Amino acid sequence: MNDQVKKYFLLLQLTSLFVYLGLYITFIDKITPDYTIWLEPWYNTILQGGFRSLRHDFYNYSPPYMYLIALATTIQAIPIISIKLLSLPIIPLAGYYISRLAYLINPQPIVIWVGFSITLFVPTILINSAYWGQADIFYGTACLACVIHLLHKQPLAAMLAFGVAIAFKAQAVLLTPFLCVMLIKRQIPLKFVIIPPAVLVLSVLPVVIIGKPIQDVVLIYLRQADTYHSLCMNCTNLWSIFPTVDYRTGVVIGFLAALTAAIGYVVLMVMHLSVHDPRQIFSAAMISVMIIPFFLPKMHDRYFYVAELLSVGIILIDWRELFIPLLLQVSTGNVYWQYLLRRGYLYPQFESGIINIVVIGLLLQLFMKQKRLKLIGENLPPQNALSDSSN
């Protein structure tokens, strides 16, 4: 790639960043119920009491995110803007990791640029941070980084990234079945299993040092799980299709179904996953973060977030699978619309759950297609419509 082409694509990337920045600023002052109920009181408590106030039991998010809220109190801006500015650079970081996937799969300059740029403008990803003010981009990007590092045969970096993801949000465990497969396939040395727990322990040390009881730290995730007693918290999973099931019965069935799905997933992947095919590995990761929240009860509307982020990579792997990220946006966008705008669902919620069944089916079909291509020894055809067909 000559210098002129490099300058051209650098200009395109900068243009994408400026447009992204403009969109982000457009939403940055929007106030949502989550901000009013949770984020603003946390911000004010830290503003008044300083960092040492984190030793008190007034929040139910993980300490690493609360450190960021403490950092936001030092920004000379109104609280809502200070909090949302924290996520501003992280979406481009996710775009960087998607571009690393593009470089591995199809190292054409335009493909790398498209991968980076699409990440900036995925509707639910942008709205989650810029409009909603949520923190999912932190753990989501760490999960993405974990997968990409494994594709690049960097297990140490991958497990560090997964540790960061877990430290930010317990939802990162949705990637655990995939990591179990990679461990069984000897892509992750057994000695590295200790890294994520070590990162988690290090991440909570500051609040323990200033006096927060260890039991309070340990119970943060458990308290989150016990906050609401509903099988489906506006989620697009199995329990949106069967909303009338008794809560206690559904919890038991749901956890058993999720466990069965996880075991079945691990068996399937151990049998059919080729560790030499980055396309198949990425698809396997995507399946993991789709099937577990689909069966688990008590899931929220944002629990398919990592799947939405990874779905950008599916486009780069095979443009013909464009329906997968599009369908995810349709299903998740429906519940985002209902919660953020309070105007009701765009279409019945149970249909969003059905759409995600279709997405899981398409992902499994893609995975097995990749396996067949590998087995018959065919070279994968050019699978990205944006690559240069003349080459």
C-alpha positions as CSV (number, residue, x, y, z in Angstrom):
1,M,0.0,0.0,0.0
2,N,1.6,3.3,-1.1
3,D,1.7,6.5,0.8
4,Q,-1.1,8.1,-1.2
5,V,-3.5,5.2,-0.5
6,K,-2.5,5.4,3.2
7,K,-3.3,9.1,3.3
8,Y,-6.6,8.5,1.6
9,F,-7.8,5.9,4.1
10,L,-6.5,7.9,7.0
11,L,-8.6,10.8,5.8
12,L,-11.6,8.5,5.6
13,Q,-11.0,7.3,9.2
14,L,-10.7,10.9,10.4
15,T,-14.0,11.8,8.6
16,S,-15.7,8.8,10.3
17,L,-14.5,10.0,13.7
18,F,-15.7,13.5,13.1
19,V,-19.2,12.3,12.1
20,Y,-19.2,10.0,15.1
21,L,-18.2,12.8,17.4
22,G,-21.0,15.0,16.0
23,L,-23.6,12.3,16.6
24,Y,-22.3,11.6,20.1
25,I,-22.5,15.3,21.0
26,T,-26.1,15.4,19.6
27,F,-27.2,12.9,22.3
28,I,-24.9,13.8,25.1
29,D,-27.3,15.9,27.1
30,K,-30.3,13.5,26.9
31,I,-31.5,12.4,30.3
32,T,-32.9,8.9,30.9
33,P,-34.6,7.2,33.9
34,D,-31.4,5.3,34.6
35,Y,-29.4,8.5,35.0
36,T,-32.0,10.1,37.3
37,I,-32.4,7.0,39.5
38,W,-28.9,5.7,39.6
39,L,-26.1,7.6,38.0
40,E,-26.9,11.1,39.2
41,P,-27.2,10.2,42.9
42,W,-23.9,8.2,42.6
43,Y,-22.2,11.1,41.0
44,N,-23.5,13.6,43.6
45,T,-22.5,11.3,46.5
46,I,-18.9,11.0,45.2
47,L,-18.8,14.7,44.4
48,Q,-19.6,15.6,48.0
49,G,-17.7,12.9,49.7
50,G,-14.7,12.4,47.4
51,F,-13.2,9.0,46.4
52,R,-13.4,7.8,50.0
53,S,-17.2,7.8,49.8
54,L,-16.9,4.6,47.7
55,R,-16.4,2.7,50.9
56,H,-20.1,3.2,51.6
57,D,-22.8,0.9,50.3
58,F,-24.7,3.3,48.0
59,Y,-24.1,1.8,44.6
60,N,-24.7,-1.6,42.9
61,Y,-22.2,-1.3,40.0
62,S,-18.7,-2.7,40.1
63,P,-15.9,-0.7,41.7
64,P,-14.0,-0.1,38.4
65,Y,-17.0,1.7,36.9
66,M,-17.4,3.8,40.1
67,Y,-13.8,4.8,39.7
68,L,-14.7,6.2,36.4
69,I,-17.7,8.1,37.9
70,A,-15.2,9.5,40.5
71,L,-13.1,10.6,37.5
72,A,-16.1,12.2,35.9
73,T,-16.6,14.4,39.0
74,T,-13.3,16.1,38.1
75,I,-14.5,17.1,34.7
76,Q,-15.7,20.7,34.6
77,A,-19.0,20.0,33.0
78,I,-22.6,19.2,34.0
79,P,-22.9,15.7,35.4
80,I,-24.7,14.0,32.5
81,I,-22.1,15.2,30.1
82,S,-19.2,14.3,32.4
83,I,-20.5,10.7,32.7
84,K,-21.2,10.2,29.0
85,L,-17.8,11.6,28.0
86,L,-16.2,8.5,29.7
87,S,-17.5,6.3,26.9
88,L,-16.6,8.6,24.1
89,P,-13.2,7.2,23.3
90,I,-14.1,3.5,24.0
91,I,-16.3,3.0,20.9
92,P,-13.4,3.9,18.6
93,L,-11.3,1.5,20.6
94,A,-13.8,-1.2,19.8
95,G,-13.6,-0.1,16.2
96,Y,-9.8,-0.6,16.4
97,Y,-10.3,-4.2,17.5
98,I,-12.8,-4.8,14.7
99,S,-10.2,-3.5,12.3
100,R,-7.7,-6.0,13.7
101,L,-10.2,-8.7,12.8
102,A,-10.5,-7.2,9.3
103,Y,-6.7,-7.2,8.9
104,L,-6.6,-10.9,9.9
105,I,-9.5,-12.0,7.6
106,N,-9.1,-9.7,4.6
107,P,-6.3,-7.2,4.9
108,Q,-7.6,-4.8,2.3
109,P,-7.5,-1.1,3.3
110,I,-11.1,-0.5,2.5
111,V,-12.2,-3.5,4.5
112,I,-10.2,-2.3,7.6
113,W,-11.7,1.2,7.2
114,V,-15.3,-0.2,6.8
115,G,-14.8,-2.4,9.9
116,F,-13.7,0.5,12.0
117,S,-16.3,2.9,10.7
118,I,-19.3,0.5,11.0
119,T,-18.5,0.0,14.6
120,L,-18.8,3.7,15.3
121,F,-22.3,3.8,13.9
122,V,-24.0,0.6,15.1
123,P,-27.3,2.2,16.3
124,T,-27.7,0.3,19.6
125,I,-23.9,0.6,20.4
126,L,-24.0,4.4,19.9
127,I,-27.3,4.9,21.6
128,N,-26.3,2.8,24.6
129,S,-23.4,5.2,25.4
130,A,-24.3,8.6,23.9
131,Y,-28.1,8.6,24.7
132,W,-28.6,6.1,27.5
133,G,-25.3,6.8,29.3
134,Q,-24.7,3.2,30.1
135,A,-21.3,1.5,30.8
136,D,-21.7,-1.6,28.5
137,I,-19.1,-0.4,26.1
138,F,-16.4,-0.9,28.7
139,Y,-17.0,-4.6,29.3
140,G,-18.2,-5.2,25.7
141,T,-14.9,-3.8,24.2
142,A,-12.9,-5.9,26.7
143,C,-14.8,-9.1,25.6
144,L,-14.2,-8.1,22.0
145,A,-10.5,-7.6,22.7
146,C,-10.4,-11.0,24.4
147,V,-11.7,-12.7,21.2
148,I,-9.4,-10.8,18.9
149,H,-6.3,-11.5,21.0
150,L,-7.2,-15.2,20.8
151,L,-7.5,-15.0,17.0
152,H,-4.0,-13.5,17.0
153,K,-2.7,-16.3,19.3
154,Q,-2.2,-14.0,22.2
155,P,-3.7,-15.9,25.1
156,L,-2.1,-13.8,27.9
157,A,-3.5,-10.6,26.5
158,A,-6.9,-12.3,25.9
159,M,-7.2,-13.4,29.5
160,L,-6.2,-10.0,30.8
161,A,-8.9,-8.5,28.6
162,F,-11.4,-11.0,29.9
163,G,-10.4,-10.1,33.5
164,V,-11.1,-6.4,32.7
165,A,-14.5,-7.4,31.3
166,I,-15.4,-9.4,34.4
167,A,-14.2,-6.5,36.6
168,F,-16.6,-4.1,34.9
169,K,-19.7,-6.4,34.5
170,A,-20.7,-9.9,35.5
171,Q,-22.4,-10.2,32.1
172,A,-18.9,-11.0,30.7
173,V,-19.4,-14.6,31.9
174,L,-21.5,-15.1,28.8
175,L,-18.2,-15.5,27.0
176,T,-17.1,-18.3,29.4
177,P,-18.4,-21.3,27.3
178,F,-16.3,-20.0,24.4
179,L,-13.2,-19.7,26.6
180,C,-13.8,-23.2,27.9
181,V,-13.7,-24.5,24.4
182,M,-10.5,-22.6,23.7
183,L,-9.0,-24.0,26.9
184,I,-9.9,-27.5,25.9
185,K,-8.5,-26.9,22.5
186,R,-5.2,-25.8,24.1
187,Q,-5.4,-22.2,22.8
188,I,-5.3,-20.9,26.4
189,P,-2.7,-22.4,28.7
190,L,-4.2,-23.8,31.9
191,K,-1.9,-21.5,34.0
192,F,-3.6,-18.4,32.5
193,V,-7.0,-19.4,34.1
194,I,-5.9,-17.6,37.2
195,I,-5.5,-14.2,35.4
196,P,-9.2,-13.1,35.2
197,P,-9.8,-13.7,39.0
198,A,-6.5,-11.9,39.7
199,V,-7.5,-8.9,37.6
200,L,-10.9,-8.8,39.4
201,V,-9.2,-8.9,42.9
202,L,-6.8,-6.1,41.9
203,S,-9.7,-4.0,40.5
204,V,-11.5,-4.0,43.9
205,L,-8.5,-3.4,46.1
206,P,-8.8,0.4,46.1
207,V,-12.3,0.3,47.7
208,V,-11.2,-2.4,50.1
209,I,-8.2,-0.3,51.1
210,I,-10.3,2.7,51.9
211,G,-12.6,0.7,54.1
212,K,-15.3,-1.0,52.1
213,P,-16.2,-4.4,53.7
214,I,-15.0,-7.3,51.5
215,Q,-18.4,-9.0,51.8
216,D,-20.1,-5.9,50.3
217,V,-17.7,-6.1,47.3
218,V,-18.3,-9.8,46.8
219,L,-22.1,-9.4,47.0
220,I,-22.3,-6.6,44.4
221,Y,-23.0,-8.9,41.5
222,L,-25.4,-11.1,43.6
223,R,-27.3,-8.0,44.6
224,Q,-27.7,-7.0,41.0
225,A,-29.1,-10.4,40.1
226,D,-31.6,-10.2,43.0
227,T,-32.7,-6.6,42.4
228,Y,-35.7,-7.6,40.1
229,H,-37.9,-10.6,40.3
230,S,-39.0,-11.0,36.7
231,L,-38.2,-13.7,34.2
232,C,-37.7,-11.1,31.4
233,M,-36.6,-7.6,32.1
234,N,-37.5,-6.2,28.7
235,C,-35.1,-8.7,27.1
236,T,-35.4,-10.3,23.7
237,N,-34.9,-13.9,24.8
238,L,-36.9,-17.0,25.4
239,W,-38.8,-15.5,28.3
240,S,-40.2,-12.7,26.1
241,I,-42.0,-15.4,24.2
242,F,-43.4,-17.1,27.3
243,P,-44.0,-14.2,29.7
244,T,-46.7,-15.8,31.7
245,V,-44.6,-18.7,33.1
246,D,-44.5,-18.7,36.9
247,Y,-41.4,-16.9,38.2
248,R,-39.9,-19.6,40.4
249,T,-40.6,-22.3,37.8
250,G,-39.1,-20.2,35.0
251,V,-36.0,-19.5,37.0
252,V,-35.4,-23.2,37.5
253,I,-36.2,-24.1,33.9
254,G,-34.2,-21.2,32.6
255,F,-31.0,-22.0,34.5
256,L,-31.3,-25.7,33.5
257,A,-31.9,-24.8,29.9
258,A,-28.9,-22.4,29.9
259,L,-26.7,-25.0,31.5
260,T,-27.8,-27.6,29.0
261,A,-27.2,-25.1,26.1
262,A,-23.7,-24.3,27.4
263,I,-22.8,-28.0,27.7
264,G,-24.2,-28.7,24.2
265,Y,-22.3,-25.7,22.9
266,V,-19.0,-26.8,24.4
267,V,-19.4,-30.4,23.0
268,L,-20.4,-29.1,19.5
269,M,-17.4,-26.7,19.4
270,V,-14.9,-29.2,20.7
271,M,-16.0,-31.6,18.0
272,H,-16.2,-29.2,15.1
273,L,-14.1,-26.1,15.7
274,S,-10.9,-25.7,13.8
275,V,-8.4,-23.6,15.8
276,H,-6.7,-22.7,12.5
277,D,-9.7,-21.0,11.1
278,P,-10.2,-17.4,12.5
279,R,-13.6,-17.1,10.8
280,Q,-14.9,-20.2,12.6
281,I,-13.4,-19.1,16.0
282,F,-15.1,-15.7,15.7
283,S,-18.4,-17.3,14.8
284,A,-18.0,-19.6,17.8
285,A,-17.5,-16.6,20.1
286,M,-20.6,-14.9,18.7
287,I,-22.7,-18.1,19.3
288,S,-21.6,-18.2,22.9
289,V,-22.8,-14.7,23.7
290,M,-26.1,-15.3,21.9
291,I,-27.3,-18.6,23.3
292,I,-26.6,-18.1,27.0
293,P,-28.6,-14.9,27.5
294,F,-31.3,-16.3,25.3
295,F,-32.1,-19.1,27.7
296,L,-31.2,-17.5,31.0
297,P,-34.0,-15.9,33.0
298,K,-33.9,-12.4,34.6
299,M,-32.0,-10.9,31.6
300,H,-32.2,-7.2,30.8
301,D,-32.7,-5.4,27.5
302,R,-28.9,-4.8,27.2
303,Y,-27.7,-8.3,27.7
304,F,-27.1,-9.0,24.0
305,Y,-24.8,-6.1,23.9
306,V,-21.6,-8.1,23.3
307,A,-23.4,-10.0,20.5
308,E,-24.3,-6.7,18.9
309,L,-20.7,-5.6,19.0
310,L,-19.3,-8.9,17.7
311,S,-21.9,-8.9,14.9
312,V,-19.9,-6.2,13.1
313,G,-17.2,-8.8,12.6
314,I,-19.6,-11.2,11.0
315,I,-20.1,-8.7,8.2
316,L,-16.3,-8.7,7.5
317,I,-16.1,-12.5,7.7
318,D,-18.9,-13.0,5.2
319,W,-20.9,-10.1,3.8
320,R,-23.7,-12.5,2.8
321,E,-24.5,-12.9,6.5
322,L,-25.5,-9.2,6.7
323,F,-28.9,-10.3,8.0
324,I,-27.4,-11.4,11.3
325,P,-26.4,-7.9,12.5
326,L,-29.4,-6.4,10.9
327,L,-31.8,-8.8,12.7
328,L,-30.0,-8.1,16.0
329,Q,-30.6,-4.4,15.5
330,V,-34.2,-5.0,14.7
331,S,-34.8,-7.1,17.8
332,T,-32.8,-5.0,20.3
333,G,-33.9,-1.7,18.8
334,N,-37.5,-2.6,19.6
335,V,-36.8,-2.8,23.3
336,Y,-34.5,0.2,23.3
337,W,-37.3,2.2,21.7
338,Q,-39.8,1.1,24.3
339,Y,-37.6,1.8,27.3
340,L,-35.9,5.1,26.2
341,L,-38.9,6.8,24.5
342,R,-41.7,5.2,26.5
343,R,-43.9,5.0,23.4
344,G,-44.6,1.3,23.5
345,Y,-43.0,-1.4,21.4
346,L,-42.6,-1.0,17.6
347,Y,-43.9,-4.5,17.3
348,P,-44.9,-7.2,19.9
349,Q,-41.9,-8.0,22.2
350,F,-42.3,-11.7,21.8
351,E,-41.4,-11.3,18.1
352,S,-38.0,-9.9,19.2
353,G,-37.4,-13.2,20.9
354,I,-38.4,-15.1,17.8
355,I,-36.0,-13.0,15.7
356,N,-33.2,-13.9,18.0
357,I,-34.0,-17.6,17.5
358,V,-33.5,-17.0,13.8
359,V,-30.2,-15.2,14.5
360,I,-28.9,-18.2,16.5
361,G,-30.0,-20.5,13.7
362,L,-28.1,-18.4,11.2
363,L,-25.0,-18.4,13.3
364,L,-25.0,-22.2,13.7
365,Q,-25.6,-22.5,10.0
366,L,-22.6,-20.2,9.3
367,F,-20.4,-22.1,11.7
368,M,-21.2,-25.4,10.0
369,K,-20.7,-23.9,6.6
370,Q,-17.3,-22.7,7.6
371,K,-16.5,-26.3,8.8
372,R,-17.6,-27.8,5.5
373,L,-15.4,-25.4,3.6
374,K,-12.5,-26.4,5.8
375,L,-13.1,-30.1,5.5
376,I,-13.4,-30.2,1.7
377,G,-10.2,-28.2,1.4
378,E,-11.7,-25.4,-0.6
379,N,-10.3,-21.9,-0.4
380,L,-12.8,-19.5,0.9
381,P,-14.1,-17.3,-1.9
382,P,-13.8,-13.5,-1.6
383,Q,-16.5,-13.0,1.0
384,N,-16.4,-9.2,1.4
385,A,-18.3,-7.2,-1.2
386,L,-16.0,-4.3,-0.3
387,S,-12.8,-6.0,-1.3
388,D,-11.3,-5.4,-4.7
389,S,-12.9,-7.9,-7.1
390,S,-10.1,-7.4,-9.6
391,N,-7.5,-8.9,-7.4
